[in-house]
């Protein structure tokens, strides 16, 4: 039963990532090593963030005045993820959709391997079943959408033909993506939501975030098509 639960959790986490890679057509572009490169940049970025946190932020966030201010400053370091994604996108040739999918899937896969593999191996193989591991697996799927949307926004931000008003919207969405975990955790704690409802709130937020991103991307793609005519 333990191995059965562990296998289910592994499938729930990694199968959507595999399907996203295969069904997006990236395998036809030979983008596997570009995804690996994105994963390597992800690891380097996380190492740099840990060094910044260890150097400039005290262990006791209360020293900064309050827990909220301390957590806010810590999440500010996540802006480095946007820089890392920018470098990933810069090193990927091809059209926009293949660039953002390669960067987003590669980045998300590296994160899920580093953050979930050990957790599942140690926890999901336990003698007792716990729904928390299923919730973590579902949250990983939400993060896949989040990272693809964020990679798309970074690509849009780097475009010179993006309308200034839309660039402002893209910038705001990118900043929100960095502070999203803090904002959602504060909202869930304020409303006293259960873990399942909290997961639903995260999924709904990511869905809206993704729809906004897709709308801007589709609009820019349409303008490029019209411009070619």
Buried (B, 14 or more C-beta within 10 A) or exposed (E): EEEEBBEBBBEBBBEBBEEBBEEBEBEEBEBEEBBEBBBEBBBEBBEBBEEBBEEEBEEEBEEBEEEEEBBBBBBBBBBBBBEBBBBBBEBBEEEBBBBBBBBBBBBBBBBBBEEBEEBBEEBBEEEEEEEEBBBBBBBBBBBBBBBBBBBBBBBBBEBEEBBEEBBEBBEEBBEBBBBBEBEBEEBBEEEEBEEEEBBEBBBEBBEEBBEBBEEBBEBBEEEEEEEEE
